[in-house]
Amino acid sequence: MLKNCFTCGKQTREYAEFPCVNCGKSVVRCKHCAKISNPYKCPSCGQDGP
């Protein structure tokens, strides 16, 4: 299944998906962005993280 990375916007099959620490909605990051700790922002509540 392809998902879009919330950080870089690329579609990928290799991703990490986890709940937002603020609102609990799913956050998706590609393997590359997770590895280099690119910041992300939850699209639902705006919470950001490394």
Backbone hydrogen bonds in HBPLUS format (Angstrom, degrees):
<---DONOR---> <-ACCEPTOR-->    atom                        ^
c    i                          cat <-CA-CA->   ^        H-A-AA   ^      H-
h    n   atom  resd res      DA  || num        DHA   H-A  angle D-A-AA Bond
n    s   type  num  typ     dist DA aas  dist angle  dist       angle   num
A0003-LYS N   A0012-THR O   3.03 MM   9  5.60 157.9  2.08 146.8 151.7     1
A0012-THR N   A0003-LYS O   2.88 MM   9  5.60 152.8  1.96 149.9 157.1     2
A0005-CYS N   A0010-LYS O   2.92 MM   5  5.53 159.7  1.97 147.6 152.1     3
A0009-GLY N   A0005-CYS O   2.89 MM   4  4.74 134.0  2.10 121.6 134.2     4
A0006-PHE N   A0028-VAL O   2.82 MM  22  5.74 172.2  1.82 156.4 156.2     5
A0031-LYS N   A0014-GLU O   3.03 MM  17  5.68 145.1  2.16 144.7 137.2     6
A0016-ALA N   A0029-ARG O   2.74 MM  13  5.31 160.0  1.77 159.2 165.8     7
A0029-ARG N   A0016-ALA O   2.92 MM  13  5.31 159.3  1.96 154.1 160.8     8
A0018-PHE N   A0027-VAL O   3.01 MM   9  5.39 154.0  2.08 146.7 154.5     9
A0027-VAL N   A0018-PHE O   2.73 MM   9  5.39 152.3  1.81 154.7 163.6    10
A0020-CYS N   A0025-LYS O   2.74 MM   5  5.39 150.6  1.82 147.8 156.8    11
A0024-GLY N   A0020-CYS O   3.01 MM   4  4.53 137.0  2.20 115.6 126.8    12
A0034-ALA N   A0030-CYS O   3.03 MM   4  6.23 163.2  2.06 159.1 164.2    13
A0035-LYS N   A0031-LYS O   2.99 MM   4  6.09 154.2  2.05 143.5 150.7    14
A0036-ILE N   A0032-HIS O   3.07 MM   4  6.38 157.1  2.13 155.4 160.3    15
A0038-ASN N   A0033-CYS O   2.98 MM   5  5.09 156.0  2.04 144.7 149.4    16
A0037-SER N   A0034-ALA O   3.32 MM   3  5.01 157.1  2.38  96.1 102.4    17
A0040-TYR N   A0049-GLY O   2.96 MM   9  5.53 152.9  2.04 145.7 153.5    18
A0049-GLY N   A0040-TYR O   3.06 MM   9  5.53 147.9  2.16 143.6 148.9    19
A0042-CYS N   A0047-GLN O   2.76 MM   5  5.25 166.4  1.78 154.7 157.4    20
A0046-GLY N   A0042-CYS O   2.91 MM   4  4.84 141.9  2.05 130.5 140.2    21
